[in-house]
Amino acid sequence: MIKFKDIEYNCSMELTLDVIGGKWKPLIIWHLAEKTMRFSELKRTLPHITQKMLTQQLRGLEESGLVNRFVYTQVPPKVEYSLTDYGKSLVPVLSTLCEWGVNYAHSIQLHDKNHIKAE
């Protein structure tokens, strides 16, 4: 049992998935690993995410301490997002997941191709 911010988790995987789970958070972290980005840049990089969802996901990542939000005091306002050290520590994990996906796709395609030939 792990208690974090008044929530009790049965295992550390539950906590991890609560912090970075979902469709968009890992992708946002992945793209911010490359460089600091403005909201509009992230939106262009993730064309299928809605503006509302991107805002919600960035706020969640900021609350979790994975993303920094820096507001420049100028007109019009300029806001940039970057990874914190905790956010950066996830990049090798996401890289491993990415590699797994490539290997999985290759393996399944090879299996399907061999299966078709055998028939």
Residue pairs with C-beta under 8 A, 6 or more apart in sequence:
1 8
1 9
1 10
2 8
2 9
2 11
2 12
2 14
2 15
3 9
4 15
7 18
9 15
9 18
19 64
19 66
20 26
20 29
20 64
20 66
20 90
22 57
24 46
24 49
24 53
24 54
24 57
25 57
25 60
25 61
26 94
26 97
27 46
28 42
28 46
28 54
28 57
28 58
28 61
28 67
29 61
29 66
29 67
29 83
29 87
29 90
29 91
29 94
30 91
30 94
30 98
31 37
31 42
31 45
31 46
32 42
32 67
32 81
32 82
32 83
32 87
33 83
33 87
33 88
33 91
33 94
36 80
36 81
36 82
37 45
37 80
37 81
37 82
38 78
38 79
38 80
38 81
39 54
39 55
39 58
39 79
39 81
42 54
42 58
42 81
43 49
43 51
43 54
46 54
49 57
58 67
58 69
58 81
61 67
61 87
62 68
62 69
64 86
65 84
65 86
65 87
66 83
66 84
66 86
66 87
66 90
67 81
67 82
67 83
67 84
67 87
68 81
68 82
68 83
68 84
69 79
69 80
69 81
70 79
70 80
70 81
70 82
71 77
71 78
71 79
72 78
72 79
72 80
83 91
